[in-house]
Amino acid sequence: MNWDRVQGNWKQVAGKVKQQWGKLTDDTLTQINGQRDQLVGKIQEAYGMTRDEADRQVQEWEKLN
């Protein structure tokens, strides 16, 4: 999925994001508001992984959605 498309449809896409990364709260998803860099950072924080690993997961998720 193209990230511009994700940003434009964030409210719909946020549900898919929450399914993939359940530790992210609704408030966090609202704060992210479709910003890829913020999503990577919040995943990194919530799951205690490196930024590279969080970025890799987002890249894989983008390919599948």
C-alpha positions as CSV (number, residue, x, y, z in Angstrom):
1,M,0.0,0.0,0.0
2,N,1.3,3.4,-0.9
3,W,1.9,5.5,2.2
4,D,0.1,8.6,0.7
5,R,-2.9,6.3,0.5
6,V,-2.5,5.3,4.1
7,Q,-2.4,8.9,5.2
8,G,-5.5,9.8,3.3
9,N,-7.4,6.9,4.7
10,W,-5.9,6.9,8.2
11,K,-9.1,6.4,10.1
12,Q,-9.9,3.2,8.1
13,V,-6.3,2.0,8.1
14,A,-5.8,2.6,11.8
15,G,-8.0,-0.5,12.5
16,K,-5.6,-2.7,10.4
17,V,-2.7,-1.1,12.2
18,K,-4.2,-2.0,15.6
19,Q,-4.8,-5.6,14.4
20,Q,-1.1,-5.9,13.5
21,W,0.3,-4.0,16.6
22,G,-2.3,-4.5,19.3
23,K,-0.3,-2.7,22.0
24,L,-0.9,0.6,20.2
25,T,-3.8,2.4,21.8
26,D,-6.5,4.4,20.0
27,D,-5.0,7.5,21.5
28,T,-1.6,6.6,20.1
29,L,-3.1,6.0,16.7
30,T,-4.9,9.3,16.8
31,Q,-1.6,11.0,17.6
32,I,0.2,9.2,14.7
33,N,-2.4,10.5,12.3
34,G,-0.9,8.6,9.4
35,Q,2.7,9.7,9.9
36,R,4.9,6.7,9.0
37,D,7.9,7.9,11.0
38,Q,5.7,8.3,14.1
39,L,4.2,4.9,13.6
40,V,7.6,3.3,13.5
41,G,8.7,5.1,16.6
42,K,5.5,4.1,18.6
43,I,6.0,0.5,17.5
44,Q,9.6,0.7,18.7
45,E,8.5,2.0,22.1
46,A,5.6,-0.3,22.6
47,Y,7.4,-3.5,21.7
48,G,10.9,-2.7,22.8
49,M,12.6,-3.3,19.5
50,T,15.2,-1.4,17.5
51,R,14.0,1.3,15.1
52,D,15.3,-0.8,12.2
53,E,13.2,-3.8,13.2
54,A,10.1,-1.6,13.7
55,D,10.7,-0.1,10.2
56,R,11.1,-3.6,8.7
57,Q,7.8,-4.6,10.2
58,V,6.1,-1.6,8.8
59,Q,7.6,-2.3,5.4
60,E,6.3,-5.9,5.5
61,W,2.9,-4.7,6.6
62,E,2.7,-2.2,3.7
63,K,3.4,-5.0,1.2
64,L,0.5,-7.0,2.6
65,N,-2.0,-4.2,2.8
